Each structure stands twice: as C-alpha cells, then as structure tokens.
Amino acid sequence: MTNIDFFKKQAKLLLKDWQNREQKHFGFNVKELFRLYEVNAHEQPTLMKAQHLLAQALGCKSWAELINDSDESLEYTKNAFIENIKEEKMLDAMWNETFSETEAHSDEFNEEDGYHGIVECLHCGQRFPIDKPNHLPSCDGEDWDLVPIEEL
C-alpha cells in the first residue's frame, strides 16, 4: 500500500465514523477533531470534508497539500500517525487496567450528567460548585478554565 493509499483509506474510515456517528474505525478521536477544527458534527459528511479534516489533523492546509507532499514526508507522517494511534491504545489500556469501574467514577461524576463537584477557575482563582458559576467580575474565563478540585 502506498503512502497516499494509506491516507485515502484513513479518510474513508473517518468518513465512515462520521456518517455512523460513532468512534469505531478511525484511529484518532473524531469528536476531538471536530472540536479542534470547529467542524459542525451535524453537517452532511462527505469524503471531501473528511479528507480536508484529516489533512488539517496531520498539519497540512488541504488534502491537495498532503497528497502532493514528498514521499519521504508522507512516510514520516504515516509512521507518526500509526505511532500516535498505538500510544493512544496503550494509554487507554493502562487507564482501564489501573482503575476499576468504581475507582474511575466518583460520586461527583457520571457519564450522563458529568461532573457535579467544586471547581476552581484557573483565570480568576475563584472556587465554586460547577453548576453555580461565581467568577470575579473582572474574569473573562470560559468553561475550559475550570478545574475539578478536592476539598481537604
């Protein structure tokens, strides 16, 4: 399989997951790609859009730039892509092995409702329940500035 064929296959796997609205075939986290590259997950998926998103995730401006790159560069990018997927799978396995189901989910977190405990804003330093934001008036912090904390 040539390097270009490899990336064509990856774009098709990304498209398949996008169409089925599931993370099953493509190696990278599809939801994370949508968030990083501001893709509307509800827009009609096409192969062209999947190719463009894959190219962006691999550091190129467009699909054409990716597939017209030198063979050496494509080989390097392919190997880095494969290594990244292997690392992600290894970390997932370590996480699942290290934490039992009861340890991984405290009373403050469940997958349906999310986190319910105390958070600290990294921007203004205020602590408050996550469902009752209480930033300082001068704070322009966002949701991603909130960090769960444990009261000692």
C-alpha positions as CSV (number, residue, x, y, z in Angstrom):
1,M,0.0,0.0,0.0
2,T,1.4,3.4,-1.0
3,N,1.5,6.2,1.5
4,I,-1.2,8.1,-0.5
5,D,-3.4,4.9,-0.5
6,F,-2.9,4.7,3.3
7,F,-4.2,8.3,3.8
8,K,-7.1,7.7,1.4
9,K,-8.1,4.7,3.5
10,Q,-7.8,6.8,6.7
11,A,-10.1,9.5,5.2
12,K,-12.6,6.8,4.2
13,L,-12.5,5.4,7.8
14,L,-13.0,8.9,9.2
15,L,-16.0,9.4,6.8
16,K,-17.5,6.1,7.9
17,D,-17.3,7.0,11.6
18,W,-18.7,10.5,10.8
19,Q,-21.6,9.0,8.9
20,N,-22.4,6.5,11.5
21,R,-21.9,9.0,14.4
22,E,-19.6,6.5,16.2
23,Q,-15.9,6.0,17.0
24,K,-15.3,2.6,15.6
25,H,-12.9,2.6,12.6
26,F,-10.8,5.8,12.6
27,G,-7.7,5.9,14.8
28,F,-8.0,9.5,16.2
29,N,-10.8,10.7,18.4
30,V,-13.4,12.0,15.9
31,K,-15.2,14.2,18.5
32,E,-11.9,15.8,19.5
33,L,-11.0,16.5,15.8
34,F,-14.4,18.2,15.4
35,R,-13.8,20.3,18.4
36,L,-10.2,21.3,17.5
37,Y,-11.1,22.2,13.9
38,E,-14.5,23.6,14.6
39,V,-16.4,21.1,12.5
40,N,-20.2,21.0,12.9
41,A,-20.8,17.3,13.6
42,H,-24.3,17.6,12.3
43,E,-23.3,18.8,8.8
44,Q,-23.6,16.4,5.9
45,P,-20.4,14.3,5.9
46,T,-18.6,13.9,2.5
47,L,-15.4,12.3,1.5
48,M,-14.0,15.7,0.6
49,K,-14.7,17.1,4.1
50,A,-13.2,14.0,5.7
51,Q,-10.1,14.3,3.5
52,H,-9.8,18.0,4.4
53,L,-10.2,17.3,8.2
54,L,-7.6,14.5,8.0
55,A,-5.1,16.8,6.2
56,Q,-5.6,19.5,8.9
57,A,-5.1,17.0,11.7
58,L,-1.8,16.0,10.0
59,G,-0.6,19.6,9.8
60,C,-1.5,20.4,6.2
61,K,-3.7,23.2,5.0
62,S,-5.6,21.0,2.5
63,W,-5.9,17.5,1.1
64,A,-4.0,18.5,-2.0
65,E,-1.1,19.7,0.1
66,L,-1.0,16.4,1.9
67,I,-1.1,14.1,-1.1
68,N,1.3,16.2,-3.1
69,D,4.0,16.2,-0.4
70,S,7.2,14.3,-0.9
71,D,7.2,10.6,-0.4
72,E,9.7,10.9,2.4
73,S,7.4,13.4,4.2
74,L,4.4,11.2,3.6
75,E,6.2,8.2,5.0
76,Y,7.2,10.2,8.1
77,T,3.6,11.4,8.6
78,K,2.2,7.9,8.1
79,N,4.6,6.5,10.7
80,A,3.9,9.3,13.2
81,F,0.1,8.7,12.7
82,I,0.5,5.0,13.4
83,E,2.7,5.6,16.4
84,N,0.2,8.1,17.8
85,I,-2.6,5.5,17.5
86,K,-0.5,2.9,19.2
87,E,0.2,5.2,22.1
88,E,-3.4,6.1,22.5
89,K,-4.4,2.5,22.6
90,M,-1.7,1.7,25.1
91,L,-2.8,4.6,27.4
92,D,-6.4,3.5,27.2
93,A,-5.4,0.0,28.2
94,M,-3.3,1.3,31.0
95,W,-6.1,3.5,32.2
96,N,-8.6,0.7,32.2
97,E,-6.2,-1.7,33.9
98,T,-5.2,0.8,36.6
99,F,-8.7,2.0,37.6
100,S,-11.6,-0.3,38.4
101,E,-15.0,0.9,37.4
102,T,-15.8,2.1,40.9
103,E,-12.5,4.0,41.3
104,A,-12.7,5.6,37.9
105,H,-16.1,7.2,38.6
106,S,-16.5,9.0,41.9
107,D,-19.9,10.1,43.3
108,E,-19.3,13.5,41.7
109,F,-19.1,12.2,38.1
110,N,-21.2,10.1,36.0
111,E,-21.1,9.8,32.2
112,E,-24.6,11.0,31.7
113,D,-24.6,14.1,33.8
114,G,-20.9,15.0,34.0
115,Y,-19.0,16.5,37.0
116,H,-21.0,17.9,39.9
117,G,-18.3,18.9,42.4
118,I,-16.3,22.0,43.3
119,V,-14.2,23.6,40.6
120,E,-11.5,26.3,40.5
121,C,-11.2,28.9,37.8
122,L,-7.7,29.0,36.5
123,H,-8.3,32.5,35.3
124,C,-9.6,34.3,38.5
125,G,-8.9,31.6,41.2
126,Q,-12.5,31.5,42.5
127,R,-13.8,28.2,43.8
128,F,-17.5,27.3,43.3
129,P,-19.9,24.4,42.5
130,I,-19.7,23.8,38.8
131,D,-23.4,24.3,38.4
132,K,-23.3,27.7,40.1
133,P,-20.5,29.8,38.4
134,N,-19.2,32.6,40.6
135,H,-16.3,34.2,38.7
136,L,-14.9,37.5,39.8
137,P,-16.4,40.4,37.8
138,S,-13.2,41.1,36.0
139,C,-12.8,37.4,35.0
140,D,-13.3,36.5,31.3
141,G,-12.7,32.8,32.0
142,E,-14.5,30.1,30.0
143,D,-15.6,26.5,30.8
144,W,-12.2,25.2,29.8
145,D,-10.7,27.3,32.6
146,L,-12.5,25.3,35.3
147,V,-10.6,22.5,37.1
148,P,-12.2,20.0,39.4
149,I,-10.7,20.2,43.0
150,E,-10.9,18.0,46.0
151,E,-11.6,19.7,49.4
152,L,-9.2,18.5,52.0
